[in-house]
């Protein structure tokens, strides 16, 4: 079972992951991404889905046309775990440049 991050680790992650918004109940990380078109958004989602399967950790997400909204949280520990941080870092690498 994943371990919930302590407050100091959450604060450090919040400083590191500047493109993400920290939610509180339960603790989560959220980000909205905009792509050129649906095809690119879907390709991105496929890439994230493959990582999610590899980690056994799945995001909550919403897609409309070229926008993807993602929320990361570990339900097993009712907050954030290292799995969420790993996914957020990968997503940041694959995200399109800000428009």
LUMVO-551088 format. One record per residue (C-alpha): residue number from 1; residue in one letter; chain; x, y, z. Coordinates in pm, 1 decimal. Layout:
<recs>
REC|i|aa|ch|X|Y|Z
REC|NUM|A|A|X|Y|Z;
...
</recs>
This chain:
<recs>
REC|i|aa|ch|X|Y|Z
REC|1|X|A|0.0|0.0|0.0;
REC|2|X|A|139.6|342.7|-93.9;
REC|3|X|A|241.6|566.1|193.1;
REC|4|X|A|87.2|912.6|232.2;
REC|5|X|A|338.5|1196.4|196.7;
REC|6|X|A|413.5|1394.3|510.5;
REC|7|X|A|343.8|1771.0|510.8;
REC|8|X|A|709.4|1863.6|449.4;
REC|9|X|A|726.3|1636.8|143.2;
REC|10|X|A|398.0|1780.4|11.5;
REC|11|X|A|534.0|2134.4|53.7;
REC|12|X|A|855.4|2041.6|-130.8;
REC|13|X|A|655.4|1878.8|-411.1;
REC|14|X|A|435.8|2187.1|-436.7;
REC|15|X|A|749.0|2399.0|-487.6;
REC|16|X|A|887.2|2158.0|-748.2;
REC|17|X|A|570.4|2098.1|-950.7;
REC|18|X|A|489.6|2457.2|-1037.2;
REC|19|X|A|242.6|2370.0|-1316.7;
REC|20|X|A|19.4|2183.2|-1071.9;
REC|21|X|A|-239.0|2307.5|-823.1;
REC|22|X|A|-245.6|2150.5|-478.6;
REC|23|X|A|-591.9|2050.8|-359.1;
REC|24|X|A|-677.4|1979.0|1.1;
REC|25|X|A|-967.8|1733.7|43.7;
REC|26|X|A|-820.3|1482.6|-8.0;
REC|27|X|A|-480.4|1617.4|-100.5;
REC|28|X|A|-439.3|1609.1|-474.7;
REC|29|X|A|-251.6|1763.3|-764.3;
REC|30|X|A|-445.9|1906.8|-1059.5;
REC|31|X|A|-341.7|2039.2|-1396.7;
REC|32|X|A|-519.2|2147.5|-1713.3;
REC|33|X|A|-341.5|2102.8|-2046.3;
REC|34|X|A|-430.1|2234.0|-2389.4;
REC|35|X|A|-312.1|2068.4|-2710.7;
REC|36|X|A|-322.3|2172.1|-3076.0;
REC|37|X|A|-605.1|1929.7|-3151.9;
REC|38|X|A|-787.9|1620.0|-3031.0;
REC|39|X|A|-539.0|1385.5|-3195.7;
REC|40|X|A|-250.7|1524.3|-2989.1;
REC|41|X|A|-459.1|1525.4|-2671.3;
REC|42|X|A|-554.4|1162.5|-2726.0;
REC|43|X|A|-193.6|1060.1|-2801.2;
REC|44|X|A|-88.4|1224.9|-2474.0;
REC|45|X|A|-364.1|1044.0|-2284.2;
REC|46|X|A|-252.5|714.1|-2434.9;
REC|47|X|A|102.1|773.2|-2316.8;
REC|48|X|A|-18.7|856.6|-1964.6;
REC|49|X|A|-250.6|553.0|-1968.6;
REC|50|X|A|43.7|321.8|-2043.0;
REC|51|X|A|239.3|467.4|-1749.8;
REC|52|X|A|-68.4|437.6|-1526.6;
REC|53|X|A|-98.1|68.1|-1610.7;
REC|54|X|A|273.9|15.8|-1547.2;
REC|55|X|A|246.9|181.7|-1204.4;
REC|56|X|A|-96.2|40.5|-1120.2;
REC|57|X|A|-196.6|398.1|-1041.3;
REC|58|X|A|-461.8|571.6|-1248.5;
REC|59|X|A|-539.7|942.3|-1281.3;
REC|60|X|A|-878.0|1101.9|-1264.5;
REC|61|X|A|-912.6|1291.2|-1589.0;
REC|62|X|A|-1150.3|1466.8|-1819.6;
REC|63|X|A|-1108.3|1532.3|-2190.7;
REC|64|X|A|-1297.6|1763.4|-2421.9;
REC|65|X|A|-1157.2|1811.6|-2771.0;
REC|66|X|A|-804.1|1948.0|-2718.4;
REC|67|X|A|-814.6|1998.2|-2340.1;
REC|68|X|A|-718.7|1740.2|-2078.0;
REC|69|X|A|-780.4|1804.4|-1706.7;
REC|70|X|A|-594.7|1571.2|-1469.7;
REC|71|X|A|-622.3|1514.1|-1096.2;
REC|72|X|A|-374.6|1290.2|-916.4;
REC|73|X|A|-437.1|1145.0|-572.1;
REC|74|X|A|-379.9|808.2|-408.9;
REC|75|X|A|-711.7|682.4|-280.0;
REC|76|X|A|-547.0|397.5|-86.4;
REC|77|X|A|-382.4|650.7|146.9;
REC|78|X|A|-641.4|930.2|112.2;
REC|79|X|A|-389.0|1183.5|-14.9;
REC|80|X|A|-68.4|1216.8|-211.7;
REC|81|X|A|196.2|947.5|-246.7;
REC|82|X|A|521.4|915.2|-439.2;
REC|83|X|A|316.3|754.6|-720.3;
REC|84|X|A|139.3|1088.1|-775.7;
REC|85|X|A|468.3|1276.9|-789.4;
REC|86|X|A|615.1|1027.8|-1035.4;
REC|87|X|A|312.1|1062.0|-1261.4;
REC|88|X|A|314.9|1442.4|-1236.3;
REC|89|X|A|682.0|1457.8|-1337.3;
REC|90|X|A|620.7|1232.5|-1638.1;
REC|91|X|A|315.0|1433.1|-1739.9;
REC|92|X|A|522.1|1752.3|-1719.4;
REC|93|X|A|778.2|1601.6|-1958.1;
REC|94|X|A|508.2|1506.5|-2208.6;
REC|95|X|A|294.7|1820.7|-2174.1;
REC|96|X|A|273.3|2073.0|-2455.1;
REC|97|X|A|436.0|2411.9|-2406.2;
REC|98|X|A|214.4|2668.7|-2236.7;
REC|99|X|A|13.1|2878.1|-2482.3;
</recs>
